[in-house]
Amino acid sequence: MKNILIIGAGRSANALIKYVLQVASERQWFVTVADADVKLAEAKVGNHPHGRATWLDVYKVNDRREQIGRADLVISLLPAHLHLEVAYDCIKLKKHLITASYVSAEMYRLGDEARDRELIFMGEMGLDPGIDHMSAMRTIQQIKDKGGNITAFRSFTGGLIAPESDDNPWHYKFTWNPRNVVLAGQGTAQYLEEGKFKYVPYHRLFLQYWVVDIPGLGECEVYANRDSLLYREVYGLKGIPNILRGTIRQRGFCDAWSALVRIGLTDASYPILDSDKLTYHGLIEAYMDNGKLGSVKERTARMLDVDPESEVMEKLEWLGLFSKKRIPIANASPALILEDLLLEKWKLRKDDKDMIVMQHEFEYELDRELRLLKSTLIMKGENSQDTAMAKLVGLPLGITSKLVMEGKITHRGVSIPVMSEVYEPVLAELEGFGVVFEETETVLKKRRSNK
């Protein structure tokens, strides 16, 4: 009997586990779901005859290797920094590996060893990265096949809250790893504009956003992802003069998040000593200049150069940053204090629906015309458990695991899903789950004939 090991039963695992258990039942495979919280794993496996839950502390090397050794394929939903340890085990034990995380330079260095052992190490097989790569590559190839020359590619994705569940001034709730949301964008964003390299350091990232129109949704904000340049060659767009990948947020989010960055609340590099003895008001006051007059809120507004009654300040006040409530965690970094606060403020209620928005923009030349093709996906979840985020992260992982187990992927080594043998069948099956891109095309410019 073929065996699949899923490591991690957290927030994004629901759809993956459900899908893989269904396929295992049809094909007489067996699925093991391993997690440090065995009750969480048990709840997601249930009494399925082709699955079991087990406890696993991934830091216990022998236990981890024992579980990996029993599998034919490992799907890792661990935090990205732990994938490498799993990968080393998979090399040693000759097991295929699939993850949803960005492929690190260290992981790519395992490519030769994986190839020598006839192993598939597929990373970036989730939503973003994942579905974004596959849907973009499909359209890029279609444009090239009809003779088009692509001059600009922009790709934006956001995990948002559906309008019917939007009940706070940030227009946002957590639908994926809260830690990643708090630390998002740290570093320097890089992209190409009119053939010139552009760099945006973290302290300016959320101030230099774009407003884009999403069909059916309206205007949204987009801030640049860390490195858009990585995908020029991967997408076959080596000479392209414009390339940008970004994250979508609702209007007003970026200015308010920039305020948190400027105050210093997204910094994870040092602890606030005795933070559990401070109030949120006291914490914010500690970041303000004592020489200025006025309340902490007024001084904060002056430091941010906004009106005390502005939308930015409304959002900060709604979070409780000026309240006399005590911080509940000791010796925590500013980022951890913020994350703990947001976990309650941005928590999905039972019947809340999340919403995934992805939009690609392709500018290309064909038949003496400059054309703009927009390809847009909007998908809502069912509730706080059956989320669109979990579906769109988990289903590509599940479908790919089936293809690997059935021997339908021939590519070996470390890769991401930009090969047609991967993206064609995965996207085709995803359409059956409602993952459908709507396309609109307009002519931006007609060129005169030389005749």
Secondary structure by P-SEA (a helix, b strand, c coil): cbbbbbcccccccaaaaaaaaaaaaaabbbbbbbccaaaaaaaaacccccbbbbbbcccaaaaaaaaaaaccbbbbcccccaaaaaaaaaaaabbbbbbcccccaaaaaaaaaaaaacccccccccccccaaaaaaaaaaaaaaaabbbbcbbbbbbbbccccccccccccccccccaaaaaaccccbbbbbcccbbbbbcccccccbbbbbbccccccbbbbbcccccccccccccccccbbbbbcccccaaaaaaaaaaaaccccccccccccccccaaaaaaaaccccccccaaaaaaaaaccccccaaaaaaaaaccccccccccccccaaaaaaaaacccccccccbbbbbbbbbbbbbbccccbbbbbbbbbbbbccccccaaaaaacaaaaaaaaaaaaccccccccccccccccaaaaaaaaaaacbbbbbbbbbcbbbbbcc
